[in-house]
């Protein structure tokens, strides 16, 4: 059966841009219904986690810190340095496969229910707009009205709160990058000591204000790569927010005292009026702008209840569910992606479990050859860098594990101290008896000890004169 629209011009353009390329400003009505209430509570929970995240600690470390300038990442209390890049890369691959699998099964449910852009826009900034300016009809009337005291205080108040919230969001996201302790320093110290941090605050605040005050739904329809890629991830078996055209067509207004012979859609346009991206869900499933926010489901169910018709004319379903009346099924594509995701999770779990808390890098000092001593030994000069992936400092000692009769002498210091979340660097001579060296290049094993316990080791090359 053919989809209900007589034209598919909506697939060649987006709802927020007219034929001349000018912006069409949207005034979505405030949704009401069971799904909207569920989204509200989920959003509040996620917002609480987002704002509390920089201040939460696991073993004294932040739950999440993505310090790009320092190339240090902390995830659930575990520190990752550039040496752990392969684990982060595998984690990113796992996340991408999960997103693809989730999209194949549930469509863009992430966009409508979990995405920070949607949560902030629909559950925070849009509600502030409803508070100051009223619902969609009142907002339209206010924008068309002349500038008087009523319009001035409503617009000024709304944008002042927008700026304040943008500043709060900017500080929160900045705390995920530089850490909450550093953020407190920027706020409490004299401004001239943290000009870079203050500049970042201002820039972040401006970006968030521009996004939520002006750019809005354009983020989802124009800028977001996930929204653009959904077309290659979804198929006709993916669960999306869909209009049941088999039941709803042909459309006809509800008339009293008249036997209804048309479909259940009464063409009230409530589903269009509540849509935050301005689309008509009845044009067909898998539209680019649809974020699966389910506002149209609530609006349609409210109307169905008023006219004594069954609910869920718009519901979560796949194209094949609507066309054939069948139920959701697990396809071969879902099974294959699930298998790949399982393998990635197993490998990543193994790497995390076997990951050492301390990592060392030992390199021969460039340009230095071996040296002979008066008592029949050979020395090589090395640079060492030890990284601490924990929140605990370590006094460290270096020993040669193989061959067994070697010794190490630090240059410029008597001991090395490895700070918490830090790096210890040093220079040392490795000394081996000439009798232990049978080739010009031998492998030696350097052990890093703390409190007499081996915490990590590293292999390197030892140069010797030909025999």
N, C-alpha and C positions, 0 to 999 in steps of 0.2 A: 504494500500500500504506500502511496506517495505521501511525503510529509505535507503538513497542512498549508504551507506558504505557496503562493502562486509565483513569487519571485524570490530569488536567492541573492539579491543585491546586498543583503546584510553581510554576506561572506566576503564582499569586496571592499568593505569599509568598516570602521568602528563607530559605535553609537555616540561617541563624544566628539566627533568631528563632522562638520557639515560638508556639503559638496564643494565649497570654496576653501576648505581646509581650516576653517575657523573653529575654535573650541566651543562646544555645546556644554554649558554649565549644568550639572545634574543637581536635582533636588529630590533625592530619594526619601520616601515617607519612612517614618520610624516603624520598624517591624514589631510585630507582637505575635506571640505564640510559644508553643512548647519547645521547639527547636531553638528559637531565639533565646529563651531562658536558659537552656542548656549551654548554648554558646557563651552566654554572659558569665555563668559560673566557671566554665573552663577558662575563659579569658581572664577573669579575676585571679584564678589560681596561677596562671602562667605569668601574669603581670607581677604578682607577689614574688614569684621565683626570680623573675628577671631583675627586679629592683633589689632583692635581697642577695642575689648571687655574688656580687663583688665583696660582700661582707661575711659570707659564709666560709668556714674553714674546715678542712679535713686534715688532721695531723699538723695543724698550724699553717697549712697552705691553702690558698684560695681554691674554691671549687672549680673555677674557670678563669684562666688568664691567658690572653693571646698577645704577648708582648713582642710584636714584630720588630721594633727597633733593636731590642736586646736579643732577638732570635731565641726567646725562651717561652715555652708554652706549658701551662699547668692545666691538666684536665683531671677532674675528680681527685685532686690531691697528689697527682703524679706529675713530676717535672719531665719535660721533653726538650732536649737540646737539638742542635742541628745533626748531631750524630744519630739521633733517633728518627731522622727524616723518613726513613723507609717504613717505620711503623705508622707515622702520620699519613704517609702516602697510601698505605694499605687501608688505614682507617677511612681516608677520603674515598677510596675506591669502594669500600664496603658501604659507606653512606650513599654514594651515587647509585649503587645497585639497589639498595633499600628504597631509595626515592623512586627509581624506575618501577620496582615491583609494587610499591604502594600505589603509584599512579596507575599502573596497569589494572590493579584490582579496584581501587577506590576513587579513581579520577583525581580531581583537584581538591579533595577534602582538606588537604594540608593548607591550601590557600585560604579557604573560607573559615577554618576553625583554629589553626595554629600559627599561621604566618604573622610575625610581628607587625607588618604593614597593615594587615586587615584588622588585627586586634586594636592597635592604636587608633586607626582611622574610624572604625565602626563602633568600638566600645568606649573610646575615650574622647577623641576630638569631635566626632559626630554628635555624641551625647551633650557635650558642652554647647555645640551649635544649637541643638534642640532646646536646651535650657535658655539660652539668650534670645534666640530668634523664633522659636516655635517650630512646628512641623513644616513639611514641604510647602503648603499653600501660603503660610505666614512668611516663610523665607523668601518666596518669590515676590510677594507683595512688598516686603521690606526692601528688597533690592531695587524695585521699581520706584519706590517712594522718594520724595525729595529729602535732602539732608535737614532733618530737624533734630530736636533734643532726643526724641525716642530712638531714632535711627543711630544717632551719634553714640549714645551711651551703650546701646546694644552691640554695635560693631566694635567700639573701642574696648568694651569689657571682654568680648569674645576673643579678640586678637591679643589682648593683654594676657589672658589665661593661656592662650595658645603659645605665646612666647615663653611664659613661665614653665609650662610643661615641656616645651622643646628644650629649654635649658636643663631641666631635670633629666630628661632622656639623654641629652648629650653628655652630661656628667656621668650617667650610669654606663653608657657605652664606652666612654673614655676610661672609666675604672676597670672595664674588662681588658683594656689594652695596656694601661700603665700600672694598674693595681690600685686598690682602695687607699693604701697607705700613702702612695705618691700623690693621689688625688687630694687627700686631706692636707698634705704639705702645700700643694698649689693654692688651696683655698685659704689656709691659715697663715702662710708665710707672706712677707711683703711682695707685692705684685712684680716688682722689678727683678726678683730672683727667679721667676718662672714665666718669663714672657712667652716662651714657646708653648707651655701648657695652657696659658690663658688664651693665646691665639687659637689653639686647637678647640678650646671651649666655645669661643665665639663662632668659629667656622662650623663646628658640629651643630650648634644651636641654630645657626642660619639655615643649614641644610635641612634639619628636621622641621623647622617652621615652614620652609618653602614647600616641602613635601606634603605636609598635612594641611596647610592653609590654602595652597594653590594647586600643586601637581596632583595630589589625591589619587583617584582611580587610574590615572595615566601610568602610575608605577606598574600596575598589574597588566594593563593592556598594551603598553609601549615599551617600558624599560625592563621588566622582569624577564630574564632568559627562561626561567622555568615555565612561565605562561606560554612563551613562544614555542618551547619544545614539546608541549603537551600533545601536539598533533601527531608527533612521531611515536609517542609512548602509549597513547590511548588506542583502543580498538573497539569493535562493536560489542565486546563482552565486558568492557570496563563499566563499573558502577558510577553513574554520574547523576546530577540533578536533571531529570527528564520529564517532559510533558507527555502524557499518555494520549496521543492523538487518536488511537483506536477508539478510545472511550469519549474523548472530548469533541471530536469533529462530527458533523459540521457545527460551527459555533452559532449561537443565537442568544439574543438578550432574553432574560427571564420576563415573562408576561403573566399577569394574574388571570385566573379563570380561563386558562387555555391549556389544552393538552399538549405537552411538550413532545415533539418528534425528533428534535435535533439532538446533538451530543450534549455532554454535561458541561462543557465550557460555555459560560454565559457572557463571555467577552467583556468582562468588567475592567480589565486592564490593571487590576490590583497587583498582579505579579510583575508587571512592568514598572509600576510606580514605586515599589519598594526595592527594586534592583539597584545596588550601589554602583553598577557599571552601566546601567541604562539599556540593557538588552531585553528582548522579548523571548523568554524561554520557549515559547510556543513555535519559534522559528526552527527548532530542532536542537538535538543534543550536541555536545562538544563544540559549542561556540567559543571562539577565542577569548572573549571577555568574561565568560562565566567562571566565577571562582568557587562555585559549589557552596556558597554561603548559606543556602537553604531558606533565605528570606522569602522567596517566592512560594515555597512549600507552605510556610506558615500563613502567608496571605491568602493563598488559594484554599487551604483547609478552613480558614475562618469564613470565607464566602460560602464554601460547600455546606458548612454547618448552618448558615443563615437560610439557605434555600432548600434545606433538607435533601441534599445529595450526598453520596458516599464521599469520604475524604480521599486524599492521596491521588487526585487527578494529576498533580505534579508530585513526584516522589523520587527516591533513589532507585534507579534501575538502569540497565544497560539498553543499548539500542535493540539488541536481539530480544531482550525481555519484553520490550514494548511491541516490537514487530510480530513476535511469534507467541507471546503469552507464556514463555517458558521461565523457569527460575534460574538464578545465578549458577554457573558451573565453573569448575576449576579447569582451565585450559592447559594445553601443553606448554604454552608460553609461560604461564604462571609457575608450573612445575619446574621448568628449566631455570628460570630466574631464582626460584626458591633454593634450588640445588646449588647454584653459584654463590648465593648469599650465605648459605650454610657453610660451604667450604671456606669462604673468606672469613667468616666469623671464627671458625675453628683455628685457622692459621693465625689470625690476629690475636686470639686468646692465648695461643701457645707462645707467641712472641712477647706478649705482655707478662705472662707468668715467668718466662725465662729471662726477662730483661734485668740486667744488673743495676743496682742503685748507684754505683760508681763506675765511670768509664775513663780509661786512660789512653792517651796517644803518645807514643814514644818515637821520635825521629832522630836520626843522626844529624848532628849539626852540619849544615851545608859548608862545603869547602874545607872540612877538617879530615885529615887522614889519621891512621893509627899512630900511636906513639909507643916507643920502647922504653922500659924503665931499667934502672941499674940492677934490679933484683930479678930479672928474667920474666917479666910480665908485659902484657900488651894492654894499652888503654885506648878507648874510643870515647869521644865526647857526644853527649845526647841532650836533646831538649825534651822535656816531658810536660804534658798538660793533662791534669786530672779534673774531671767534672763531677760535681756532687749533685745527684738527682733527688736528694732528700732535704729535709729541713733540719738536719742534724750535722753539726761540724765534726770533722775527723782530724786528729793528729795522724799523719801518715809516715810510713817508713818504706824505703825501697830496698828490695833484695833481688839478687840474681837467682832464679830458680833452676835454670839449666844453661850451661854446665854447672856442676855442683860446687866448684871451688872458686867462684868469682866473688867480687866485692864491688860496692858502689860508694862513691864519695861525692857528696853534694858540693856545688860551687857557689860560694857567696853566702851560704847559710848553713846552720847546723841541723835544721829540721824543716819540714814542710807541714803547713797547716791548711787543711781543706775546709773552707767556710761553708756554712749551710747555703744551699742553692747557688753555690759559687764555683769558681775555678781556681785551682792552684797550679802555678807554672814554675818550672825550675830547670836548672842545668846540672848535669852530673857526669862524672867519669865512671864508666864501667871498666873494671880491671880483671883480666883473665890470665892464668898462667899460659905461657907459650906452648907448654906441653899439651894443653887441652885443645889447641887449635890445629887442625889438620888440613884446612883449606884456607884460601884467602878470604872467603866470605862464609861465615858460620851463622847459624840461627841461634839466638839466645832468647830466653824467656825472662821478662822482668815482672816481679810480683810487687803489688802495692798492698802493704799491711797496715792495719790500724789495731792497736791494742793486742798485737801478736796474732791477729786473725787476717788471713788473706781475703781482701775484699774485691780485687780484680787483678788481672794480669794482661800483659801485652807482649807480642812477639816482635823482634826486630833483627836487623843484620849487624854482625860484628866483623870488622875488617882486620886482617892480619897480614904480615909479610909472607911471601912464598917461602916454603921450607926447602 
